[in-house]
């Protein structure tokens, strides 16, 4: 077996995708099996849990179980309660692991509401109506309301107290994690952090690749959950292209080669069998990615490990 390369700092940004996020969890599980651990993890909305588990070395241990529970609960509990239940279940281990001195930096994106009118609209009884309109705007590319009322806020576990970068702490982790997921059209419970209104990261930052790249990484891995081009937000404001560069770091994109909907996994609903297949698809993709880019990432080839 050839000698293992010592890589530079590695960053991983995982896109949101609701239940389709099971694919990214599979990719992260494969990375964990291969010993590929990032120095910085960037997450948003549904990828907060899988990215957090990867950061503390528990992605493979959890596997597809969380996604099966989430899909089952979505039908009768509603998405707000599904997320709150998952935070209650996994929050303790993440709050304990993510803030250790030896832990990688963990970024969790949200969308902060910046106007009083926006706060009233997102926290009040008309929130679902607004949410449906914002989804319709995705098809036209109309970002007007978002630009006027929202701003990206990416919380970091390494942020300096009193600095400009929002600080993620054990005390606010639960609130930030919930706020990051709150899609207005389907989440009943409003989201606040320190008394201020927030909504789902995806309106402004569904894949915090740029923020991860800014952390002085030598290579950036971006994980998507659709076969289509990977974009920064719902409104396709910036493509995160395979082979491109952000802050000088080369970008490597991992994404499925088919729509997970064909397997039975859509954004808000999924079959149990489809979730297992999508997770295994991500697991296989993660191993193939590690083989293809192993020298750059300092990961031994799977074939070499088997003595081939």
N, C-alpha and C positions, 0 to 999 in steps of 0.2 A: 504494500500500500504506500502511495506517495505521501510525503510529509504534508501536514495540515498547514494551510496558510493562516497567518494572523491577520484578520481583517481590520479595517478601520471601523469607526462607529457606524452601527447599523440602525436605521430607523424604519419602523413599520407603521403605515397608516391604513386603518381598516374602515371601509365605507359603511354607511348605514344601509338598511334594506329591509327593515322589519323582519319577517320570518325568513326571508331569503338570506338573512345574515348567517344562517346555519352553514352555508357554503364557506364563508370566511372562517367560521369556527373550525371547520374541517381542515382548512389550510393551516391555521395556527396550531392545530393539534399535530399535524405532520411536522411542522417546524420544531415543535417541542420534542417529538420523537427523535429528530435528527440533531438535537442539541443546538438549534439555531435560535438564539435569543437576542432580541434587540436591545439597544441602549435606550431607545425612546419608542414608546408606543403612542400612537394618536388614534383616538376613537371618537365616534359620534353616534348618538341615538342607540339603535339596537346593537351596535358593535361595542358599546361600553362594557358589557358583561364579558363577551368573548375576549376582547382585547385585555381587559383587566385580569381575567383568569390566565391568559398567556403570560402577562407580566409577572404573575406570581407562580408560574409553573404548574397550573392546574387545568389548562385547556383540555388536554387529552383525558384527564381523570373525569372531568364533567361530561365530555363528549356530547352526544346528541340529546342527552336526558333533558336539559333545560328547555330545548326547543320543542320537544314533545309535550312537556308540561305547558309551555306558553301557548302552543297551538290549541291544546285541549281547553285551556282556560279562556282563550279569547272569545270563544263562541258563547259562553254563558256568564262570564264575570266582567267582560269589557276590558279594553286594553289598559286603562289606568290601573285597575286592580291587578292585572297580570304583572305589570311592571313593579308596582308597589310590593307585591308578594315576592317577586324575584329579588328585589333589593333587600327585603327582610331575610330571605333565605341565604343569599350569597354576600350580602353586605358585610357581615362580621369578618369573614375570611379576607375580603378585599381591603377593608379598612385596616386590618392587622398587617397584611402583606405589602400593600402598595406604598406604605410610608416608612418602611424600613430603610436605613441608610444605604443598604446594599441593593435595594430595588431599582429597576430601571425607571427613568422619568416617565410619568404617565400623563397624557394629555386627554382631556375630556371636553369636547366642543359643545357649545350651546348657542342659542340665539337670544340675546338680551333685548327686551323691549325698551326702546329709548324715548318714547313719547307718552304723555298722559293719555292721549286718545287711543294709542295702541294698547296701553295697559288695560284700559276700560274695555276695548273690543276683545282682547284675548282672555281676560279673566271673567268677563260677564256672560250673560245668557246668549249673546249672539256669536259666541266663539265658534261654534260648529258651523254656522252659516258662513262666517269668514273663512274658516278652514276649507270648506268645500270650494269657495271662490278661489282661494290660493292654489288649490289643486288644479282647477280649470285653467288658471293662468300659466301653469306649467306648459300646457300645449301651445300657448301663444308666446311664451317667453316673456310675459309681462311681469317684471320685478318691481313695479312702481310702489306697491304698498310695502313690500319688504324693504326696499331702499329707504323709504321714508320713516319706517317705524322700527326696524330691527338692525342689530349690529352683531357680528360674530364675537363671541367671548369664549376663548379657549382656556380652560382652567388647567393649571399645571401642578403636579405634586412637588415640583422643585422650585416653584415661584418664590421669590424673595418677599418676606413680609413687608407690606407697605409699598411694594413696587407696582409698576403699571400692569404686569401680567396677573390675571386673576389667579388666586391661590386655591388649590384643591387641598383639603385637609380631612382628617378623620371626622371632624365635627360637621363639615358641610357636604361630605361625599354623598350621602343619601339624597339630599335636596338637589345637588348638581346632576346626579345620575338620573333622577326622575325628570328634571327639567329638560335634559338633553333629549328625552324621548317624546315630549308632549306635542304630538301632532294634533292640531286644533279640531280637525273634522271628526275625530273618534275618541279623544281623551276627555273624560268628564271632569277630572280633578285639576284645577289650575295649578301652575307651577310657580313657586317663588324661591328665590335665594336671597337671604338676608333682607327680606321684605320687599324685594324688587321682582317685577314680572319677567319671566323667561318662557320661551317656547322651544320646540324641537330644533336641534342643531341643523337639520337638513334644509331648512329654509335659507340658511346662509352658508352652511359648511357641513355637507354630508360626508366629506372625506378630508380631514385636516392634513393633507399631504404637504402643503406649503409650510404650515406651522412646524411639522416634524422636520422638514428639510432645513429649516432655520436653526435647528438645534445642533449645527455643526456636524451633521452626519456625512459619512463618506459615500453611502449608498442608501437609497430610499426604496422600500418595497411597498407598493400600494395594492391593496386587496379589494376587488370589487365583487359584486354578486350578480351581475348581469353580463351577457356577452357583448353588450353595446359599449360605445366609448364611455370611459369613466370620467365623470365631471365633479367639480368642486361642490356643487349644490344642485337642488332640484331643478333650477332654471338653466342649467348648462352654461353657467357664466364663464367657466374656465375648464378646458380639458386637461386631464392628468394622463399624458400620453406615455406609452411604453417607449423607452429609448430617449425620452426628453430629459431635461434637467431642471431642477429647482434649487435655487441658492447654490448652484455649482454641483449638486449631488445628482448622479445619474438615477433615473427613475425606472424601476422594473415593476411591471404590472402583472398581477395574477388575477384572472377572472375566468368564469366558466365559458366553455365554447358553445353552450346551448342555454336557452332560456329555462330556468328552473321550473317555470310554470308547466313545461312539458313533463316534468317528473312529478307534478302534483304539489308544488310549492309556489304560492303567490305571496305578495307582500303581507296580506292580512289573513290569509287562510291557507292551510296546508294539510295534507293527509300524513298519517304517521309513516307510511311506507315511503312517501315522497321525501320527507325530512331525512330519513335514514339514507336514502339514495343520494340526496344533495350533500349531506355531510360526508359520505364516502367519496363523492366526486371531488369535494374540496380536499379531503385527505390524500387522494391520489394525486391531485394537482400539486399539492404542497411538496410531496416527495419528488415528483418529476422536476419541479422548480429547483429544489435543493440539489438534485443531480446536475441540472443544466448550469446552475450558477455556483456550484459548490466551491470552486477555486476562489472566486471573488468574495464569497461570504465566509470562507474558512470552514466549510462543512464537507467532511469526507463523502465521497460517492457511495451510494448504497451498494453498487456493484462491487466496489473495492472492499467494502466491509464484509461482503459475502465471500470474498476471496476469488472473484471472477477476474 
